[in-house]
Amino acid sequence: MKSTQSGFSLVEMIAVILLLGIIAGFVAPAVFGKVDQGRWNATKSSVKSLGTKIESYAMDVGSLPESLENLTKKPGNAENWNGPYARPSELKDGWDQPFMYRMPGETGSDYDLISYGADKQPGGEKWKRDISNAD
């Protein structure tokens, strides 16, 4: 009697694995690029929103906050504080890094609010570039 076995040969399995690897090599960069693009766009919106909250704080208190934490917790010297102006989670960018806040600002504004982007380093290109209130 002749026995017939069904299934895939080793060569067929290797061919399928190689094909999947090639497809993943083309798809993965496009997918990860879209993720960084989405985080960059969300962070750009967060910078604008946080800027509005900083200005609301300044209108109530009469001065800019010394740190972003002053938007979430009342500082001891702020008599007209009507916060919280922001949630602690809003003080982080799309890459879960804290925004950099400088007061006075070095870019010609009263303050600088900066995210260093996907690479978490000053500078960068495309979705790795910095996002600031000066943009």
N, C-alpha and C positions, 0 to 999 in steps of 0.2 A: 504494500500500500504506500501511496505517495502522500506525504504530509505537506500541506500548504500552510504557510504561516503568513498572517497579514500583519502589517505594521510598517514603520519607516526604517529605512536602512540608516546606518551611521552617516553615510555621505549625504543623504537627504536632510538629516537633522542638522549637520554642519552647515549646509547650504541655507537652510531656513534661518539659523542663528546669525549667519553672516549678513543675510538680507535684512533682518531686523536691526542689526547693528548699524548698517549703512543708512537705513531709514531714520533711526534715532539720531544719527550724526547730523542729518539735515534738519530734523524737526526740533530737536532740543534747543539749539541757539535761537531759533525764531520764538519759541515759547518763552524762554528765559528773558529774551529781549523785551517781550510784551509785559512780562511781570515787572521788570525794572521801569519800563515806560509808565505803567499804571501807578507804581509807587512814586515816581517822580511827579506825575500830574497830581496825585493826591497830596503830596508834600507841598507843591506849589500852592494849592488851595488852602492847606493848613497854615502856611506862612501868611497869607492874606487874612485869614480868619483870626489868627493869633495877633496879628498887627492891629486889627479892630479891637480886640480885647485889651491889648496894651493901651490903646488910646482911650478906651472907656475907663480903665483904671486911672489913667492920668487926669481925665476930666473930673472924676470923683475925688481923688486924693490930692490933686494939685501938682503932682510930679510923676515922672515915669517910675515904674517899679525898679528896685535895685536888682532884682533877680526875677526870673519867670515864676519861681515858687510863690512870689508875692501875689500872683494871680489866683492861686489855689488856697492859700492860707493868709490870714490877716497878719501883716507885720505890726509890731508893737507901736510904731510911730504913725500909723495911718488912721486918722480919726474918722474920715468920711468914707472908709472902705465899704463898698456895697457888694462884695463878692460872695461866693467865689466867682471869678470871671472865667475860669477855665477848669477843666478836670485835669488831674495829673497825666492822664493818658494823652491829652492834647499837647503836652509839652515835648512829645517825641515825634520824630519824622517817620516817613513810610518804611524806613529800615530799622525802626525801633531804637534809634539813637536820639539822645536829647538835643534839642535845638541849641545852637550857640547864640547867646544873647550878650550884647555889648552895649553899655550905656556910659558915656556918650558914644555915638557911632563913629566909625572911621571912614564911612562912605559919603559923608555930607549930610546925613540925616541925624536925628536926635538919638537914634539907637540902631543897632544892626541885629537882625534876626536871621540866622544862617543855618541851613542844612548842608552838609558836605556831600550829599548824594550817595549813590550806590557804593562808591569806593571808600567813603568815609574819610577822605583826604581833601585838603583844599585844592581847588582847581578841577580838572577833569574835563572830559568831552562827552557829548551826547547825554545819556542818562546818568553818567557819573559826574556831571558838572554840578557845581554848587547852586543852591537856590537861596535867594535872599530877598528881603523886603526892598532892596535897592533895585531889583530887576524891573 
